[in-house]
């Protein structure tokens, strides 16, 4: 069986940086990245804060071309795992 690609993904943004979609205004920290066979890179962004009901806000998966990096005092440190995480988007 032929492999699609042996190359490593080339992501524009690092894990832990804060990004914004200027069209929707959605902001969040990069907690996941995904490369598709079509060549698109998507980022799983986790917003800060809680909803009005006191629950965690939903993640958003946004295409790399729509995102811009926001200045932050310090990038989020990567932990060694654990905790709830959403499923990656379906193709």
TORLUM-279926 format. One record per atom (N, C-alpha, C, O): residue number from 1; residue in one letter; atom name; x, y, z. Coordinates in nm, 4 decimals. Atoms other than C-alpha are relative to their C-alpha. Example, Ala and Ser with C-alpha at 12.3 -4.5 7.8 and 13.67 -1.06 7.14 Angstrom:
REM residues 2
REC num residuo atomo       xx       yy       zz
REC   1       A     N   0.0890  -0.1190   0.0000
REC   1       A    CA   1.2300  -0.4500   0.7800
REC   1       A     C   0.0900   0.1200   0.0000
REC   1       A     O   0.1936   0.1181   0.0665
REC   2       S     N  -0.0820  -0.1190  -0.0060
REC   2       S    CA   1.3670  -0.1060   0.7140
REC   2       S     C  -0.0770   0.1090   0.0730
REC   2       S     O  -0.0261   0.2198   0.0899
***
This chain:
REM residues 91
REC num residuo atomo       xx       yy       zz
REC   1       X     N   0.0844  -0.1173   0.0000
REC   1       X    CA   0.0000   0.0000   0.0000
REC   1       X     C   0.0893   0.1240   0.0000
REC   1       X     O   0.1850   0.1333   0.0769
REC   2       X     N  -0.0782  -0.1220   0.0131
REC   2       X    CA   0.1352   0.3390  -0.0989
REC   2       X     C  -0.0369   0.0999   0.1092
REC   2       X     O  -0.1548   0.1202   0.1380
REC   3       X     N   0.0234  -0.1030  -0.1012
REC   3       X    CA   0.1757   0.6040   0.1720
REC   3       X     C  -0.0321   0.1322  -0.0687
REC   3       X     O   0.0180   0.1609  -0.1774
REC   4       X     N   0.0348  -0.1306   0.0546
REC   4       X    CA   0.0245   0.9468   0.1138
REC   4       X     C   0.1217   0.0919   0.0048
REC   4       X     O   0.1531   0.1587  -0.0937
REC   5       X     N  -0.1162  -0.0870  -0.0149
REC   5       X    CA   0.3308   1.1292   0.2475
REC   5       X     C   0.0848  -0.0459   0.1177
REC   5       X     O   0.0328  -0.0886   0.2208
REC   6       X     N  -0.0920   0.0322  -0.1087
REC   6       X    CA   0.6380   1.0606   0.4568
REC   6       X     C   0.0523   0.1260   0.0678
REC   6       X     O   0.1228   0.1177   0.1683
REC   7       X     N  -0.0542  -0.1238  -0.0564
REC   7       X    CA   0.7102   1.4275   0.5263
REC   7       X     C  -0.0721   0.0375   0.1295
REC   7       X     O  -0.1872   0.0000   0.1516
REC   8       X     N   0.0571  -0.0491  -0.1246
REC   8       X    CA   0.6505   1.5878   0.8637
REC   8       X     C  -0.0896   0.1204  -0.0296
REC   8       X     O  -0.0611   0.1971  -0.1215
REC   9       X     N   0.0866  -0.1166   0.0201
REC   9       X    CA   0.3661   1.8422   0.8911
REC   9       X     C   0.0779   0.1296   0.0212
REC   9       X     O   0.1672   0.1360   0.1058
REC  10       X     N  -0.0638  -0.1306  -0.0112
REC  10       X    CA   0.4742   2.2034   0.8476
REC  10       X     C  -0.1035   0.0983   0.0551
REC  10       X     O  -0.1751   0.1635  -0.0209
REC  11       X     N   0.0972  -0.0873  -0.0637
REC  11       X    CA   0.2665   2.3988   1.0993
REC  11       X     C   0.0565   0.1411   0.0140
REC  11       X     O   0.1736   0.1588   0.0479
REC  12       X     N  -0.0397  -0.1407  -0.0102
REC  12       X    CA   0.2800   2.7794   1.0976
REC  12       X     C   0.0091   0.0462   0.1450
REC  12       X     O   0.0944   0.1281   0.1792
REC  13       X     N   0.0066  -0.0448  -0.1391
REC  13       X    CA   0.1931   2.8169   1.4684
REC  13       X     C   0.0369  -0.1139   0.0944
REC  13       X     O   0.0058  -0.2301   0.0683
REC  14       X     N  -0.0432   0.0980  -0.1003
REC  14       X    CA   0.3395   2.6394   1.7720
REC  14       X     C  -0.1126  -0.0292   0.0987
REC  14       X     O  -0.2075   0.0480   0.1124
REC  15       X     N   0.0934   0.0335  -0.1077
REC  15       X    CA   0.1468   2.4644   2.0460
REC  15       X     C   0.0140   0.1051   0.1102
REC  15       X     O   0.1242   0.1525   0.1378
REC  16       X     N  -0.0037  -0.0902  -0.1141
REC  16       X    CA   0.0525   2.6958   2.3329
REC  16       X     C  -0.0092   0.1471  -0.0324
REC  16       X     O  -0.0169   0.2288   0.0594
REC  17       X     N   0.0107  -0.1424   0.0322
REC  17       X    CA   0.0331   3.0232   2.1394
REC  17       X     C  -0.1465   0.0388  -0.0094
REC  17       X     O  -0.2322  -0.0457  -0.0350
REC  18       X     N   0.1369  -0.0502   0.0060
REC  18       X    CA  -0.2787   3.2394   2.1446
REC  18       X     C  -0.0247   0.0537  -0.1408
REC  18       X     O   0.0520   0.1346  -0.1929
REC  19       X     N   0.0345  -0.0392   0.1358
REC  19       X    CA  -0.4486   3.2843   1.8073
REC  19       X     C  -0.1384   0.0608  -0.0042
REC  19       X     O  -0.2191   0.0425   0.0870
REC  20       X     N   0.1321  -0.0606   0.0199
REC  20       X    CA  -0.7456   3.4799   1.6735
REC  20       X     C  -0.0395  -0.0158  -0.1457
REC  20       X     O   0.0432  -0.0059  -0.2364
REC  21       X     N   0.0596  -0.0041   0.1327
REC  21       X    CA  -0.9741   3.4431   1.3751
REC  21       X     C  -0.0578   0.1403  -0.0145
REC  21       X     O  -0.1587   0.1710   0.0488
REC  22       X     N   0.0465  -0.1382   0.0080
REC  22       X    CA  -1.0169   3.8085   1.2703
REC  22       X     C  -0.1412   0.0148  -0.0566
REC  22       X     O  -0.2069   0.1158  -0.0314
REC  23       X     N   0.1349  -0.0091   0.0565
REC  23       X    CA  -1.3402   3.7346   1.0820
REC  23       X     C  -0.1062  -0.0200   0.1081
REC  23       X     O  -0.1997   0.0592   0.1197
REC  24       X     N   0.0999   0.0301  -0.1037
REC  24       X    CA  -1.5308   3.5772   1.3734
REC  24       X     C   0.0333   0.0638   0.1346
REC  24       X     O  -0.0554   0.0828   0.2179
REC  25       X     N  -0.0430  -0.0543  -0.1281
REC  25       X    CA  -1.3269   3.7285   1.6579
REC  25       X     C   0.0327  -0.1081   0.1025
REC  25       X     O   0.0704  -0.0763   0.2153
REC  26       X     N  -0.0278   0.1097  -0.0929
REC  26       X    CA  -1.2803   3.3824   1.8157
REC  26       X     C   0.1485  -0.0010   0.0352
REC  26       X     O   0.2337   0.0083  -0.0531
REC  27       X     N  -0.1377   0.0062  -0.0491
REC  27       X    CA  -0.9634   3.3638   2.0297
REC  27       X     C   0.0171  -0.1222   0.0875
REC  27       X     O  -0.0742  -0.1611   0.1604
REC  28       X     N  -0.0285   0.1139  -0.0853
REC  28       X    CA  -0.7998   3.0670   2.1948
REC  28       X     C   0.1459  -0.0404  -0.0091
REC  28       X     O   0.2210   0.0084  -0.0935
REC  29       X     N  -0.1364   0.0519  -0.0063
REC  29       X    CA  -0.4795   2.8848   2.2807
REC  29       X     C   0.0063  -0.1298  -0.0802
REC  29       X     O  -0.0837  -0.2133  -0.0713
REC  30       X     N  -0.0180   0.1217   0.0794
REC  30       X    CA  -0.3485   2.6167   2.0427
REC  30       X     C   0.0255  -0.1171   0.0938
REC  30       X     O   0.1273  -0.1218   0.1628
REC  31       X     N  -0.0133   0.1207  -0.0819
REC  31       X    CA  -0.4032   2.2847   2.2200
REC  31       X     C   0.0055  -0.1252  -0.0859
REC  31       X     O   0.0310  -0.2342  -0.0347
REC  32       X     N  -0.0056   0.1138   0.0917
REC  32       X    CA  -0.4160   2.0598   1.9113
REC  32       X     C   0.0221   0.0519  -0.1415
REC  32       X     O  -0.0189   0.1628  -0.1758
REC  33       X     N  -0.0214  -0.0341   0.1406
REC  33       X    CA  -0.3066   2.0631   1.5478
REC  33       X     C  -0.0299  -0.1233  -0.0835
REC  33       X     O  -0.0089  -0.2361  -0.0391
REC  34       X     N   0.0361   0.1115   0.0857
REC  34       X    CA  -0.4220   1.8507   1.2570
REC  34       X     C   0.0378   0.0323  -0.1440
REC  34       X     O   0.0127   0.1424  -0.1932
REC  35       X     N  -0.0334  -0.0142   0.1417
REC  35       X    CA  -0.2896   1.7987   0.9041
REC  35       X     C  -0.0890  -0.0951  -0.0790
REC  35       X     O  -0.1016  -0.2125  -0.0441
REC  36       X     N   0.0871   0.0808   0.0837
REC  36       X    CA  -0.5270   1.6733   0.6357
REC  36       X     C   0.0725  -0.0431  -0.1269
REC  36       X     O   0.1704   0.0196  -0.1672
REC  37       X     N  -0.0592   0.0511   0.1240
REC  37       X    CA  -0.4424   1.4740   0.3231
REC  37       X     C  -0.0075   0.1037  -0.1114
REC  37       X     O   0.0703   0.0981  -0.2067
REC  38       X     N   0.0142  -0.1054   0.1008
REC  38       X    CA  -0.5559   1.7765   0.1219
REC  38       X     C   0.1070   0.1074   0.0136
REC  38       X     O   0.1193   0.1940  -0.0730
REC  39       X     N  -0.1052  -0.0986  -0.0228
REC  39       X    CA  -0.2661   1.9775   0.2667
REC  39       X     C  -0.0400   0.1116   0.0945
REC  39       X     O   0.0415   0.1986   0.1253
REC  40       X     N   0.0470  -0.1042  -0.0930
REC  40       X    CA  -0.4769   2.1923   0.5006
REC  40       X     C   0.0448  -0.0318   0.1420
REC  40       X     O   0.0431  -0.1475   0.1841
REC  41       X     N  -0.0298   0.0126  -0.1425
REC  41       X    CA  -0.3629   2.2497   0.8577
REC  41       X     C  -0.1103   0.0689   0.0785
REC  41       X     O  -0.1479   0.1821   0.0479
REC  42       X     N   0.1015  -0.0574  -0.0878
REC  42       X    CA  -0.6265   2.3076   1.1251
REC  42       X     C   0.0541   0.0013   0.1420
REC  42       X     O   0.1368  -0.0820   0.1791
REC  43       X     N  -0.0438  -0.0159  -0.1383
REC  43       X    CA  -0.5766   2.4206   1.4845
REC  43       X     C  -0.1199  -0.0101   0.0924
REC  43       X     O  -0.2238   0.0514   0.0685
REC  44       X     N   0.1010   0.0102  -0.1039
REC  44       X    CA  -0.7819   2.3217   1.7871
REC  44       X     C   0.0281   0.1077   0.1029
REC  44       X     O   0.1291   0.1022   0.1730
REC  45       X     N  -0.0189  -0.1128  -0.0912
REC  45       X    CA  -0.8235   2.6398   1.9906
REC  45       X     C  -0.0939  -0.0125   0.1187
REC  45       X     O  -0.2141  -0.0338   0.1030
REC  46       X     N   0.0776   0.0044  -0.1235
REC  46       X    CA  -0.9381   2.6366   2.3513
REC  46       X     C  -0.0102   0.1420   0.0538
REC  46       X     O   0.0912   0.2026   0.0884
REC  47       X     N   0.0168  -0.1353  -0.0524
REC  47       X    CA  -1.0869   2.9677   2.4648
REC  47       X     C   0.0119   0.0028   0.1515
REC  47       X     O  -0.0082  -0.0987   0.2182
REC  48       X     N  -0.0093  -0.0144  -0.1458
REC  48       X    CA  -1.0334   3.0997   2.8150
REC  48       X     C  -0.1362   0.0371   0.0576
REC  48       X     O  -0.2266   0.0785  -0.0149
REC  49       X     N   0.1218  -0.0388  -0.0694
REC  49       X    CA  -1.3040   3.1605   3.0700
REC  49       X     C  -0.1081  -0.1061  -0.0028
REC  49       X     O  -0.0902  -0.2157  -0.0559
REC  50       X     N   0.1136   0.0902  -0.0099
REC  50       X    CA  -1.6393   3.0006   3.1365
REC  50       X     C  -0.1225   0.0627  -0.0663
REC  50       X     O  -0.1283   0.1839  -0.0868
REC  51       X     N   0.1261  -0.0496   0.0533
REC  51       X    CA  -1.9850   3.0288   2.9840
REC  51       X     C  -0.0794   0.0659   0.1126
REC  51       X     O  -0.0374   0.0639   0.2283
REC  52       X     N   0.0864  -0.0613  -0.1012
REC  52       X    CA  -2.2648   3.2140   3.1637
REC  52       X     C  -0.0509  -0.1020   0.1008
REC  52       X     O  -0.0834  -0.0668   0.2143
REC  53       X     N   0.0457   0.1072  -0.0886
REC  53       X    CA  -2.3686   2.8771   3.3115
REC  53       X     C   0.1134  -0.0581   0.0843
REC  53       X     O   0.0911  -0.1480   0.1653
REC  54       X     N  -0.1135   0.0477  -0.0785
REC  54       X    CA  -2.0195   2.8231   3.4550
REC  54       X     C   0.0669  -0.1244  -0.0543
REC  54       X     O   0.1434  -0.1895   0.0169
REC  55       X     N  -0.0633   0.1167   0.0615
REC  55       X    CA  -1.9166   2.5477   3.2142
REC  55       X     C   0.1128   0.0450  -0.0928
REC  55       X     O   0.1230   0.1625  -0.1283
REC  56       X     N  -0.1088  -0.0314   0.0924
REC  56       X    CA  -1.6111   2.5285   2.9907
REC  56       X     C  -0.0549   0.0360  -0.1371
REC  56       X     O  -0.1530  -0.0226  -0.1829
REC  57       X     N   0.0387  -0.0375   0.1358
REC  57       X    CA  -1.6419   2.6975   2.6532
REC  57       X     C   0.0463  -0.1080  -0.0983
REC  57       X     O   0.1459  -0.1763  -0.0742
REC  58       X     N  -0.0346   0.0991   0.1020
REC  58       X    CA  -1.6331   2.4761   2.3438
REC  58       X     C   0.1233   0.0416  -0.0784
REC  58       X     O   0.1472   0.1597  -0.1033
REC  59       X     N  -0.1142  -0.0201   0.0884
REC  59       X    CA  -1.3181   2.4372   2.1390
REC  59       X     C  -0.0502   0.0357  -0.1383
REC  59       X     O  -0.1677   0.0172  -0.1699
REC  60       X     N   0.0297  -0.0237   0.1411
REC  60       X    CA  -1.3076   2.5481   1.7775
REC  60       X     C   0.1189  -0.0485  -0.0816
REC  60       X     O   0.2340  -0.0297  -0.0422
REC  61       X     N  -0.1035   0.0416   0.0955
REC  61       X    CA  -1.1133   2.3959   1.4873
REC  61       X     C  -0.0051   0.0980  -0.1162
REC  61       X     O  -0.1077   0.1111  -0.1828
REC  62       X     N  -0.0040  -0.1057   0.1015
REC  62       X    CA  -1.0022   2.6688   1.2455
REC  62       X     C   0.1193  -0.0227  -0.0919
REC  62       X     O   0.2277  -0.0606  -0.0474
REC  63       X     N  -0.1041   0.0149   0.1011
REC  63       X    CA  -0.8007   2.6552   0.9240
REC  63       X     C   0.1129   0.1001   0.0237
REC  63       X     O   0.0891   0.2153   0.0600
REC  64       X     N  -0.1198  -0.0807  -0.0231
REC  64       X    CA  -0.4455   2.7901   0.9496
REC  64       X     C  -0.0025   0.1338  -0.0739
REC  64       X     O   0.0433   0.2348  -0.0204
REC  65       X     N  -0.0013  -0.1221   0.0812
REC  65       X    CA  -0.4996   3.0476   0.6725
REC  65       X     C  -0.0874   0.1119   0.0574
REC  65       X     O  -0.0725   0.2278   0.0185
REC  66       X     N   0.0895  -0.1005  -0.0570
REC  66       X    CA  -0.7666   3.2266   0.8784
REC  66       X     C   0.0514   0.0582   0.1313
REC  66       X     O  -0.0111   0.1484   0.1870
REC  67       X     N  -0.0435  -0.0347  -0.1354
REC  67       X    CA  -0.5597   3.2698   1.1950
REC  67       X     C   0.1152   0.0993   0.0022
REC  67       X     O   0.1972   0.1054  -0.0894
REC  68       X     N  -0.1122  -0.0903  -0.0262
REC  68       X    CA  -0.3289   3.5369   1.3314
REC  68       X     C   0.0420  -0.0167   0.1456
REC  68       X     O  -0.0414  -0.0389   0.2334
REC  69       X     N  -0.0523   0.0172  -0.1360
REC  69       X    CA  -0.1040   3.5140   1.6372
REC  69       X     C  -0.0194   0.1279   0.0793
REC  69       X     O   0.0008   0.2382   0.0283
REC  70       X     N   0.0162  -0.1133  -0.0911
REC  70       X    CA  -0.1791   3.7386   1.9333
REC  70       X     C   0.1216   0.0087   0.0907
REC  70       X     O   0.1783  -0.0941   0.1278
REC  71       X     N  -0.1122  -0.0123  -0.0940
REC  71       X    CA   0.0953   3.8792   2.1540
REC  71       X     C  -0.0413  -0.0506   0.1382
REC  71       X     O  -0.1505  -0.0209   0.1868
REC  72       X     N   0.0257   0.0500  -0.1353
REC  72       X    CA   0.1167   3.7026   2.4890
REC  72       X     C   0.1241   0.0202   0.0842
REC  72       X     O   0.2359   0.0238   0.0328
REC  73       X     N  -0.1122  -0.0183  -0.0919
REC  73       X    CA   0.3322   3.7542   2.7953
REC  73       X     C   0.0850  -0.1261   0.0044
REC  73       X     O   0.2078  -0.1185   0.0081
REC  74       X     N  -0.0716   0.1268  -0.0087
REC  74       X    CA   0.4243   3.3863   2.8081
REC  74       X     C  -0.0840  -0.1074  -0.0683
REC  74       X     O  -0.2052  -0.1142  -0.0483
REC  75       X     N   0.0716   0.1086   0.0658
REC  75       X    CA   0.3330   3.0870   2.5939
REC  75       X     C  -0.0408  -0.1036   0.1035
REC  75       X     O   0.0287  -0.1242   0.2031
REC  76       X     N   0.0476   0.1050  -0.0892
REC  76       X    CA   0.1325   2.8140   2.7624
REC  76       X     C   0.1014  -0.1142   0.0011
REC  76       X     O   0.1536  -0.1529  -0.1035
REC  77       X     N  -0.0933   0.1122  -0.0111
REC  77       X    CA   0.3540   2.5349   2.8918
REC  77       X     C  -0.0728  -0.1296  -0.0291
REC  77       X     O  -0.1876  -0.1487   0.0112
REC  78       X     N   0.0585   0.1285   0.0322
REC  78       X    CA   0.2912   2.1877   2.7598
REC  78       X     C   0.0133  -0.0923   0.1192
REC  78       X     O   0.1210  -0.1063   0.1770
REC  79       X     N  -0.0001   0.0971  -0.1086
REC  79       X    CA   0.1949   1.9360   3.0234
REC  79       X     C   0.0335  -0.1380  -0.0536
REC  79       X     O   0.0674  -0.1547  -0.1707
REC  80       X     N  -0.0297   0.1359   0.0433
REC  80       X    CA   0.2480   1.5647   3.0138
REC  80       X     C  -0.1281  -0.0800  -0.0216
REC  80       X     O  -0.1284  -0.2024  -0.0093
REC  81       X     N   0.1224   0.0685   0.0419
REC  81       X    CA  -0.1101   1.4853   2.9184
REC  81       X     C  -0.1091   0.0016   0.1037
REC  81       X     O  -0.0984   0.0644   0.2091
REC  82       X     N   0.1152   0.0116  -0.0888
REC  82       X    CA  -0.4402   1.4036   3.0772
REC  82       X     C  -0.1025   0.1068  -0.0248
REC  82       X     O  -0.0731   0.2116  -0.0822
REC  83       X     N   0.1062  -0.0979   0.0102
REC  83       X    CA  -0.7692   1.5809   3.0859
REC  83       X     C  -0.0878  -0.0190  -0.1211
REC  83       X     O  -0.0507  -0.0888  -0.2155
REC  84       X     N   0.0938   0.0150   0.1118
REC  84       X    CA  -1.0674   1.6090   2.8555
REC  84       X     C   0.0495   0.0720  -0.1240
REC  84       X     O   0.1129   0.1771  -0.1146
REC  85       X     N  -0.0362  -0.0603   0.1270
REC  85       X    CA  -1.0107   1.6849   2.4889
REC  85       X     C  -0.1056  -0.0375  -0.1019
REC  85       X     O  -0.1591  -0.1483  -0.0980
REC  86       X     N   0.1010   0.0302   0.1003
REC  86       X    CA  -1.2484   1.7088   2.1948
REC  86       X     C   0.0551  -0.0924  -0.1065
REC  86       X     O   0.1764  -0.1058  -0.1230
REC  87       X     N  -0.0401   0.0808   0.1137
REC  87       X    CA  -1.2435   1.4725   1.9032
REC  87       X     C   0.0399   0.0938  -0.1134
REC  87       X     O  -0.0173   0.2020  -0.1262
REC  88       X     N  -0.0348  -0.0835   0.1144
REC  88       X    CA  -1.0713   1.6103   1.5925
REC  88       X     C  -0.1168   0.0072  -0.0970
REC  88       X     O  -0.2019  -0.0817  -0.0968
REC  89       X     N   0.1134  -0.0143   0.0903
REC  89       X    CA  -1.3077   1.7336   1.3237
REC  89       X     C  -0.0032  -0.1130  -0.1031
REC  89       X     O   0.1014  -0.1632  -0.1442
REC  90       X     N   0.0152   0.1024   0.1024
REC  90       X    CA  -1.4452   1.4791   1.0771
REC  90       X     C   0.0235   0.0626  -0.1359
REC  90       X     O  -0.0090   0.1791  -0.1588
REC  91       X     N  -0.0231  -0.0504   0.1363
REC  91       X    CA  -1.3428   1.5150   0.7171
REC  91       X     C  -0.1216  -0.0206  -0.0852
REC  91       X     O  -0.1213   0.0153  -0.2029
***
